[in-house]
Amino acid sequence: MTRSSLVRVLVAAVVVGAATGLRSQSGLVAVTRSTDPGLLPRPFSWPILRRRGVLLAGAEAVVDKLPFAPPRTAPSALVPRGVLGAISAGLLARRARRGIAVPAVLGALSAVAAAHAGTRSRLAAARRVPALVAGLVEDAVATGLAMAAVRVGPGRAQ
């Protein structure tokens, strides 16, 4: 593997972490759906979990728009985002046949940072456009980031 492939994996780790910080399921769903199941460890390769992940991501996108949605920067929401960012980045690194420790740390840190940045950005946007529109834009950004992150490395599902 070349140095440039390592850089791509590290950048992908930050990007998938950022997607996870905005929508906690987005990074993991993108990674598990885009990776050959034979390259994923259990339980991430299980078909039922790969399908249910999509449903969870959709449910999260809906619940996020509701007025009673908990703040993503609360510890009860932030810790899982960090963990999911680490797992998503680690799976990407594994798929690219790289070590997982550094990408996992980057994914976790990026998820936490993006959760805070996303909250601030969405609040600022909601002063200019309806809150629903701000939330939908954030959904699109999270999806775009997740899709960009999974373009790295071998092992992508066809």
ZAMARGU-4260 file (C-alpha; in steps of 0.2 Angstrom, whole numbers, plus 5000, padded with zeros to 4 digits):
<rodrens>
0) 5000/5000/5000 | 5006/5017/4996 | 5007/5033/5007 | 4993/5041/4997 | 4982/5026/5001
5) 4985/5028/5019 | 4981/5047/5017 | 4965/5042/5008 | 4960/5030/5023 | 4963/5044/5036
10) 4953/5057/5026 | 4939/5044/5024 | 4940/5041/5043 | 4937/5059/5047 | 4923/5061/5034
15) 4914/5046/5039 | 4916/5052/5057 | 4908/5069/5052 | 4894/5060/5044 | 4891/5050/5060
20) 4891/5066/5070 | 4877/5073/5060 | 4867/5057/5059 | 4873/5043/5070 | 4868/5029/5059
25) 4874/5037/5042 | 4892/5032/5043 | 4889/5014/5048 | 4875/5011/5036 | 4886/5018/5021
30) 4901/5007/5026 | 4891/4991/5029 | 4881/4993/5013 | 4895/4997/5002 | 4907/4984/5008
35) 4908/4966/5002 | 4900/4956/5017 | 4915/4944/5016 | 4926/4958/5022 | 4916/4963/5037
40) 4917/4955/5054 | 4902/4948/5062 | 4889/4955/5066 | 4891/4969/5053 | 4891/4956/5039
45) 4874/4949/5044 | 4861/4953/5031 | 4847/4957/5044 | 4858/4970/5052 | 4863/4977/5035
50) 4845/4979/5031 | 4839/4985/5048 | 4853/4999/5048 | 4844/5007/5034 | 4828/5007/5043
55) 4836/5014/5059 | 4845/5028/5048 | 4828/5033/5041 | 4820/5033/5058 | 4833/5044/5065
60) 4831/5056/5050 | 4813/5057/5055 | 4814/5058/5073 | 4828/5072/5072 | 4815/5084/5065
65) 4803/5082/5079 | 4803/5094/5093 | 4806/5082/5107 | 4822/5075/5099 | 4836/5075/5112
70) 4851/5086/5109 | 4865/5077/5100 | 4878/5085/5111 | 4871/5078/5127 | 4882/5064/5133
75) 4869/5051/5131 | 4869/5055/5112 | 4887/5061/5110 | 4895/5045/5117 | 4886/5033/5105
80) 4890/5045/5090 | 4909/5044/5095 | 4908/5025/5096 | 4899/5023/5080 | 4911/5035/5071
85) 4926/5025/5078 | 4917/5008/5072 | 4913/5015/5055 | 4931/5022/5052 | 4939/5006/5058
90) 4928/4996/5046 | 4934/5007/5032 | 4952/5005/5037 | 4950/4986/5038 | 4942/4986/5021
95) 4957/4995/5014 | 4968/4983/5023 | 4975/4996/5035 | 4977/4997/5054 | 4961/5002/5062
100) 4967/5011/5078 | 4972/5028/5071 | 4957/5029/5059 | 4945/5024/5073 | 4951/5038/5084
105) 4950/5050/5070 | 4932/5044/5066 | 4927/5046/5085 | 4934/5063/5086 | 4927/5069/5070
110) 4910/5063/5075 | 4910/5072/5091 | 4916/5088/5083 | 4903/5087/5069 | 4889/5084/5081
115) 4894/5101/5089 | 4897/5110/5073 | 4881/5103/5066 | 4870/5109/5080 | 4877/5126/5079
120) 4875/5127/5060 | 4858/5120/5061 | 4853/5133/5074 | 4860/5147/5064 | 4852/5141/5048
125) 4835/5139/5057 | 4835/5158/5060 | 4835/5160/5041 | 4825/5146/5034 | 4812/5135/5042
130) 4819/5122/5054 | 4813/5108/5043 | 4822/5114/5028 | 4838/5116/5039 | 4836/5098/5045
135) 4834/5092/5027 | 4849/5101/5022 | 4859/5093/5036 | 4852/5076/5031 | 4859/5079/5013
140) 4876/5084/5020 | 4877/5069/5031 | 4872/5057/5017 | 4885/5066/5005 | 4899/5064/5018
145) 4895/5046/5021 | 4894/5042/5002 | 4911/5051/4999 | 4919/5042/5013 | 4915/5025/5007
150) 4923/5028/4990 | 4940/5024/4998 | 4949/5007/4996 | 4947/4990/4990 | 4933/4979/4995
155) 4918/4989/4989 | 4902/4979/4985 | 4898/4979/4967
</rodrens>
